[in-house]
């Protein structure tokens, strides 16, 4: 069993499946709903744990009553939490998500970690002890930077979830071993994928991938550039697919080479898209990794 530390955002996700997005001033009844802990690092940790590993999320949680729902869900998933703000009484971030039935596309409203930023001195002692891999989603940048430095000094690989650009990311990216980014990840001054890749390569990152939904993944492996097809499925819900991709990649990269790990992650993420919400995909037959 491998152990992963997942640093970043922890939310409560309220997920509704609807026929279409509501119009202005319209009320509608959802056809299905789910409530789960969420956030990029958190969903990645759940996937990593589901695939047979031990996962810990390092995030700001606090003691607001809502946190009981978050912690209960993660406990059921086998994921532990290291709290960066154990005395905070403010409510944790809550995301409201609408998933369109016909396409599986999602619309998300969230406050993310803007109001729950903490400093590096809040990091619990020994949270890297026994850790085999670290994933950072950029939502707690000062903490992420400190963890990445510690991981680097202990030869623990660091994976970056580059869902979108966040101020200060450059200081963490320079410490990364793997950057797995979405097509929406645009550092300052970068407007095209080629510019993004050049930016990341100039930071010294040797393993880079850009996921593009159902389109092929573009990757750079040292000096090798390639394209990887992803499984084509009928998407019921794309929510969390990128996060699940990252969790599966963390699992696979500890056993396989870069391109093979991307293939595993793509299979797991595609499988998850066939189910509503971020948990039901784990209730079915285990996906082949």
C-alpha positions, 0 to 999 in steps of 0.5 A: 500500500502506498501513501499519498498526501493531497494538498489543497481544497476541501469543500462540501459539494451539493450536486443536482442533475437537471434537464437543462440549466435554469433560466433567469428567475426560474425554479426547477426540480432536479431529477437526482442529487448527491452530497459529498466532500469535494475539491480537486485534491479531495476527489483525487485523494478519494480515487487514490484511496479507492485504488488500494492506497492510503490517502490524507487530505491537507486542507482547512476544515474547522469546526463548523457543523457542516464539516461533520458532513464532509468528514463523514463522507471522507471517512466512508471513503477511507480518506483521512484529513489533516486540518490546517485550521482546526479552531476555525468556526466559519463555514467551509467552502460549499459548491453548488453544481448543476449537471445537465442530463443530456451531455453530462456537462457541469456548471459550478458555483463555489467560493473555493479557498479564497476566504480560508487561506492559511500560512505554512506554520499551520502545517501539522508536524510529520504530515509527510512521514511515510508519504510516497507521493504528493499532489497539490491543487494550488488552492493553499499556495503558501502551504503547498510551497512549503510541502513541495520544498519538504517533499523535494528534500526527501525525494518524494515526487510532486504532482501538480493539478493545474486546473486553472492558473492561481497567483503564486503557482510559479513558485510551486511549479518549479518544485514539481516532478509532474504537471498535469494540466487542463486546457484552461491552465494559462500562466500569465502571458500564455494564450496557446498550448505551445506557450504553456508548454514552453513556460512549464519546460522553462521551469524545469518540469520534465513530465507534462500533460494537458488533458482536453476532455474527450479529446486526446491528451497531449504530453511531454516526456523529457524531450518526447512529445506525444498524443494519447487517445482517451476512452470514448464513453457516453458521459452522464456526469463530467464533474470531478473527472479531472480530479479522479484522473489526478488521483488515478495518475498518482496511483499509477505513476508509483508503479509505471512509466509516465505514458502508461500512468496517463493511460491508466488515469484516462481509463479511470476518469472515463469510467467515472464519467458514466455515473452521476456524482463523484462517488457512484462510479466506485460502487460498480465493478472495479475499473481495470487499471 
